[in-house]
Structures are given as structure tokens and as C-alpha cells.
């Protein structure tokens, strides 16, 4: 082998090694940037990209909700566990979820209003609801009052409309104690 060919091969090997080092550095940089971008994604943004997905949601106190994700807000999600039923779930009550794809939506795609606003709308609708709390108990009734961080539920039989004669008691629940509110 001639000296020129030997050097040519040596330089080609060196060039390949430099290119491999550059590829490794680029791969590391891409991985670092990807991790940094993922660290900025809020759960609500991830959920906003999943509308329509079938989720299996585990809540505090062992409560489970399985159904299609209908809507997402700043600190809540709306799931359809069965035909004709909906479940409003505070994100603070979620322990885990199965069924989420890795994609996320841009910020601002989830509804900007919080749990309190959603509960006020349910209260205005006078819908009969079942409130499941983080201790695992449930109460049936109608939401009468929604404060800054609590609600008052007039408890009455599920199959009866809210009338003063049917109200057994008024239960106050802090938002932090609510695992799920179901209607329908």
C-alpha cells in the first residue's frame, strides 16, 4: 500500500470518527431539549390533546372512572363513564391515568376556567348529582352554593327533585375533598 493511500484511509477513518462524535453530541442535545420541553407540559395541556380518548382514571380513595375524555379545564376534566352520564373530576383527585397518548396540546387549548366556575354552572342547572369524596363516601343531591373553595350539597334521594321537603341535610365539601361529581 502506498503512503498516500494509507494516509487517505487514516484521514477517512478520522473523518468518520469526528462525524460519529458530532452525531452523538447532536443526539444528546436533542434528548436534553426534548426533556426540557416535556418538563414544561402541564397535565391539562396533555389532556387537551386527548379529547375523545378512552381513559381509565384512578382517583383518591380507590374510586375509578373509565370513559371517554370530553373536556378539560385548568384543574378539572370531564369524562363519560357511561351513556347518559358525565363525571367532573378535579385533577387534584387523580392518582393515575391509563390510555393517554404521548402527545400534548399547545398551552391555552384547555378551558381557562377552573373547577369553581364549572361547579357554579352545574349549580345553576340544578342537576341532581352524586358527589364522591376522597374518603370513598358518596352523597346524592343538588349543589346549592359554590364558594371559592367549597360547595354546599343539599342531600336528597337521587330519584327526587330538590324540594325543601325532600332535603335531608346540607353537606359542605371543600374542593380538596371532592374526588368526582357524577350526573345523569
Secondary structure as UniProt FT lines:
FT   HELIX           3..39
FT   HELIX           43..48
FT   TURN            49..52
FT   STRAND          54..59
FT   HELIX           60..62
FT   STRAND          64..73
FT   STRAND          76..80
FT   TURN            83..84
FT   STRAND          86..90
FT   HELIX           91..93
FT   STRAND          94..98
FT   TURN            107..108
FT   HELIX           115..125
FT   STRAND          128..133
FT   TURN            134..135
FT   STRAND          138..146
FT   STRAND          150..155
FT   TURN            158..159
FT   TURN            164..166
FT   STRAND          169..174
FT   HELIX           175..177
FT   STRAND          178..183
//
